[in-house]
Amino acid sequence: MPTKANDSGSRSVHPMDLLKERLLRILESIPPGSNIQYLDYPVYNNGGDLLIMKGAEAFFKANGIRVRGRYSVLDFPDGLRIPADQIIVLQGGGNFGDLYPTHQRFREKIVAAYPNNRIVILPQTIHYEDESAFDLAADVFNRHPDVHLYVRDPQSFETASRKFHRCKIGLSPDMAHQLWPIAPSSRPGKELLCFFRTDIEKTGYQDRMEQETGDYMDWGSLYNKVERKSISVIGRMLKKRGGALPMQAIWGKYSDYLVGKAIRTFSGYRHVRTSRLHGHILSCLLDQPNVLLDNSYGKNSNYFRTWTQEIASARMGETQ
């Protein structure tokens, strides 16, 4: 619930309300009523990125921002003409850097190709293993006169400010907070969901935690074989472009279903322990008790210290 009574009977503001309100600062870069092109939306089975997308779309709707076009990395047409008065808005998340090169290359391609449009990158975490790759990205960004880059933690803010001298840098929580509050879809019938990473951001400490009694999942196992196949088919059809079916609209509806399944799954547990940042954020959106473990490079702990440590239902787990 968004508010609660304190001992004196007055109403106090829930920390999640404040995080949702903080997103309004993005309107300094995308004013209400703007016409935008929304690029790099996810067409894959990472439910965290789907929550970001749904939060971004809810933010646009709430603030009268008109989306004139939507494109993923799969169906963006080279040479697309975008009027200079339209703002290009790129998806937020945790893929700014060299761990996920497909999305970073696309981001740099857009910045280089549209020097006459304002470009806004929704809240990201920045992480580079290779400093030279960071320098190359900075070279592309610093040639553009009107890039607005939002980041999700002070460390990303400091590194972006050091490299991107020509960009406007802003600190903001994740776009998924726009979805607050989410009502649980059911009463919990199980005790513990261990929602743990199984990818390159997994830590050795997480391995030692995997002795607890609970149900173990990640985004890849939350969605079943048929659902993963459906995502793949939609992606292939988007990539072909120009077919008879409205694949963007179909993906919009199917991604609603996928997010709904995540909400239903999490709602079934009394407690969540997770090394997925959006396992933590989804639990907070549900006001569900959760413990967050760190990822391989500190993204989760940095986010928690910056934004969610005041939430009574959430805490940061041990990292040693």
N, C-alpha and C positions, 0 to 999 in steps of 0.2 A: 504494500500500500504506500502511496506517495507521502503521506504525513503521519505523524504519531503524536500522542499527547505526552507532555512531560509531567513531572510531579505536581506542578502548580495548575495543571489543567489546560494550559495554553497549547497551541499547536506549534510544533517545531518542524523544520524542513528536513526531509530525508536527504542524505548526501547524494543520492541518485538524481533527485530533482535539480540539485545544483550542477551536476555534471551535464545534464540535458540542457540546462540554461546556458552553460558555458559554450555550448556549440553555436550559440547565436553570434559569437564573435566572428564566425566564418562569413556572416553577412557583410562584414567590412570588405570582403573580396568578391562575394557574390550577392549583390544587393537584392532585396525582395523585388520580384517582378522581372528578374533577369531572364534572358533567353540563353540556354546553354546547350552544349553537346556533352553528353556523359559518356566517357570512354573508359575502357579497360575493366568493364564489369565482369565478374567471374562466371565462367561456364565450366565448372568442375565441382568435385564433391567435397570441397573444404567448406563446411557449414559456417565457420567463422567468417570467411569472406562473404558468404551469402548474407549473414547478419549485418555486416558492414553495408552491403548493397541495399538491403531493405531499410536500414537506418538512413542511408543517404536519400533514397527515394522518398521516405517519410519526411525528411528535412526539406526537400525540394517542395513537396506538396504543402507542408505547413507554412511555408514562407512565400508562396506564390511564384516559385521559380519554375519557369516553363522549359521542359526538356524537349528540344527540337529534334534530337537524334540520340540514339544509344548504339554503341558499338563495343564489342569485345576485341581482344587481340585476334580472334578468329575471322571476324567479318568486316573489319575496318577496311574500306576501299582506298587504296593508294590514290593520291591526288584528289581526294574529296574536297570540294570547295566549301569552306565554312565562312559565312559572312563575318566581316571584321567586328561587328557589334555583338556577336555571340561569344560567350565565354566558354572555353574548353575546360571541362572539369574531369579530372582523372581520379579513379577509385583510390580510396585509402587502404591501409592494411599494414602488413609487415614485410613487404617484398621490395622495399627501396634499398638497393645495394646489389651485391654480386652473388648472393645465394640463390636467387631466382631470376636468372638473366633474361628470360623471355619477356617478363613484364618491365624490367628496367630498360631493355633495348627499345621496347615499344614507347615507353615514356620519353626517352631521349629523342626518338624519331619524331614524336609529336612536337616536342619543344623546338626542334630544329626546323620542322616543316611549316610552322604557323607563327612566324615572328610578329604578325599584325594582330593576333588575338591575345587577349588576356588568358593566361593558363593558371588554373588553380588545382593544386594537388591536395586532396583531402587527407586527413591525419594519417601519417605513416611513421613507422619506426625505421631508422636508417642504420644499416650495418654493412660494412665492407670488410672482407678478409684481405683484399688487395688494395693498398692505398693508391696505386696507379690507376685502377679502375675508377676510384672515387674522383681522382683528378680529371680523368676524361669526362666524367659526368658533369663535373663543375664547369669545365670548358664549354660544354654544350649549353648548360643553363645560364651561364654568365653572358652569353651572346644574345639572350632574349631580354627585351626591355620590360616585360611585365609578367613575371612568374611569381605566384604566391604559393609558398610551400608550407603546409601545416604538418607539424610533427607531434608525436604522442608522449615524449618524455624530454626532460632537460638535457640529457646526454645527446640525443638527436638534435636538439635545438642548438647546442654548443657546436657540434661538428658541422651542422648545416651553416651556421653563421660564420664559421671559420672558412668554409669553402665557397659558398654561394654568395659572393659579395654583391651581386646585382639583384638578388631575389628578396622579396619580402617574406620573412620567416615568422610563423606564428605557432604557439603552443596550444594544443587542443586535445581533449579526450577523443576516444574512438567514436566513429559515427554510429555504431550500434547503440550507443546510449540514447539516441533519439527514440528508440522503441520502448523506453521506460514509461509506465510499468507494464510488464507482461503478466497476465493472470495465469497461474498454473492450470493445466488442462485437466488435472485429476488430483486426488489425494495420494500422497506417496505410499506405496505398498512394499518398497524395498529399502534397505538401510543405506548402502554405500555404492556410489558409482565412481569408479576410478577411470577418469577420462584422460588418458595419457598419450603423449606424442609417440609416434613410431617412425619419425623421419629424421632428417639431419640435425634438427634442433633438440633431439632427445639427449638427456644427460645420464651419466653413470649413476648419479644419486637416485634418479628415477628407477633404475633397475633394482636398486636395493629396497625401494618402496613397494615393489611388485610382489611382496609376500603377504600383503594384507588380504583379508577376506572381503570380497566385493565383486562386482561385475565390471569387467575390463572392456573398454571400447576406445576407439579413436574415430575420427570422421569417416575413415575408410571402412570401418566395420559397423558403424551406426547405420550406414546405407547398405542395403542388401545388393545381391548380384544383379537383380532386375533393375533396381534404381540406378546403380552405377552404369549399367549398359544403356539405360535411357539417357543418362547425362552424356555419355559418349556419342550416341546417335544424334542427339540434338546439336552437340558441338560440331560433328561432321557436316550436318546439314546447314548450319550457320556458315561454316567455312566455304561451302559451295556457293552461297549467296544466290539471290535471284530465283529461288524455287517458288513453287506455287503456294507453299504453306507459309503462314506468318510466324517464322521460327522465333523471332524476338518475343512476341506475345506468348507463344507456347512456353518458352523458357521462363518468362515472368510468372506464369501460372504454376509451372512445375517447381520452380524454386520456392514459391510460396508453400507448396506441399512439403518440400525438403526441410525448410525452416520449421514448419509445423511439426514435422516428425521429431526434430531435435527438441522442441519445446515439450512435446508429449513424453519423450524419453526422459529428459531431465526431471520433469514433474513427477515421475514415478519413484524418485529417490528422496530420502530424508536428508542425505548429505552427499556432497560431491567433493572429491579430491582430484585435482587436475593440473597438468602441466601445459594445457592449451589455454592461451590467453582468453580466447572466446568461450571456452568452457567456464572460466571464471566470470567473464562478463555476462554470459547467459544466466548463470546462477544468480548474479547480482540483479539482473533484470527481473528474475523470478523472486527476488528476496529470499533466496534459498541458502542455507548454511553451506559454505564451501571453503576449502583450503587450496591455495594456489602454490604450486611448486615452480621453480624457475626453469627457464629453457637454457640452451647452451651458451648464450651470450648475454644474459641478464635482462632481456626484454621484459619478462614478466615481473621481476622484482622492481625494475625501474617504473613500470606502469603502476604497480600497486602503491609504491611510495608516493607517486605523483598524484594519483587520482582516487584510489579505492580503499585506502587504509582506514578511512573513517566509517566505512560501512560495517555495521555491527555483525552482520551475518557472514563476513569474509575475514580471513586471516591469511598471512603468508606462512607457508610451511618452512621447516628447517631445510637448509641447503647443504649441510655437511653430512 
